[in-house]
Amino acid sequence: MNEKSLRWGCRRGLRELDTLLLRYLDERYGEADEGEKKAFEALLEWPDDQLWEAIILRLPTEKQVPPLLLIALRQDHSFKPPEIYPSSPSKG
């Protein structure tokens, strides 16, 4: 894939995903080996909800994602996933 196509693929329906994918593209993609590049390109074909679950919520996926790619995508981002089960307010 050329850079223009990759950048377009990083544009998602969720700003948090845009940020993570574009950061990876700008900071790591150029240095990645061919296997990691192909895995990243394959991730760009995933629907947003599956990317969200795999990257942000860290849920297991049916599709295989190289662990090092997930680590790189999750690295150094300030977005915190929402609590699925928020703690109840403390009493008294």
C-alpha positions in Angstrom: 0.0 0.0 0.0 1.2 3.5 -0.7 1.3 6.1 2.0 -1.7 8.0 0.8 -3.8 4.8 0.9 -2.5 4.0 4.4 -3.3 7.4 5.7 -6.8 7.2 4.3 -7.2 3.7 5.9 -6.3 5.2 9.3 -9.2 7.6 9.1 -11.9 5.9 11.1 -15.2 6.8 12.7 -13.6 7.2 16.1 -11.1 9.9 16.8 -9.2 7.7 19.3 -8.6 5.1 16.6 -7.5 7.8 14.1 -5.0 9.0 16.7 -3.6 5.6 17.5 -3.4 4.4 13.9 -1.9 7.6 12.5 0.7 7.7 15.4 1.8 4.1 14.5 2.0 5.0 10.8 4.1 8.1 11.5 6.3 6.7 14.2 6.7 3.0 13.6 5.5 1.8 10.3 8.6 2.8 8.4 10.8 0.8 10.7 8.6 -2.3 10.9 9.4 -5.5 9.2 7.3 -6.8 6.3 5.2 -9.1 8.5 4.3 -6.3 10.8 3.5 -3.9 7.9 1.2 -6.5 6.3 -0.5 -7.1 9.7 -1.1 -3.4 10.1 -2.5 -3.1 6.6 -4.8 -6.0 7.4 -6.0 -4.3 10.5 -7.1 -1.3 8.5 -9.6 -3.5 6.8 -11.3 -4.4 10.2 -14.6 -2.7 11.2 -14.2 0.0 13.9 -15.9 -2.0 16.6 -13.4 -4.9 16.2 -10.4 -2.5 16.2 -11.8 -0.8 19.3 -12.2 -4.1 21.1 -8.8 -5.4 20.2 -6.7 -2.2 20.8 -8.5 -0.2 23.4 -10.6 -2.7 25.4 -7.9 -5.4 24.9 -10.5 -8.1 24.4 -9.6 -11.3 22.6 -10.4 -11.3 18.9 -11.2 -14.1 16.4 -8.6 -12.7 14.0 -5.0 -13.1 14.8 -3.0 -9.9 15.5 0.7 -10.0 16.2 1.2 -9.1 19.9 4.1 -6.7 19.1 1.8 -4.8 16.8 -0.9 -4.5 19.5 1.8 -3.3 22.0 3.0 -0.7 19.5 -0.5 0.6 18.8 -1.3 0.8 22.5 2.0 2.4 23.5 2.1 5.9 24.8 -1.5 6.9 24.3 -3.3 8.9 27.0 -6.8 7.6 26.2 -8.1 5.4 28.9 -10.8 2.8 28.1 -14.1 3.2 29.8 -14.9 1.1 32.8 -17.2 -1.7 31.7 -18.5 -2.1 35.2 -18.0 1.2 37.0 -17.6 0.8 40.7 -20.5 1.8 42.8 -20.3 5.1 44.7 -18.9 4.7 48.2 -21.4 5.1 51.0 -21.1 7.4 53.8 
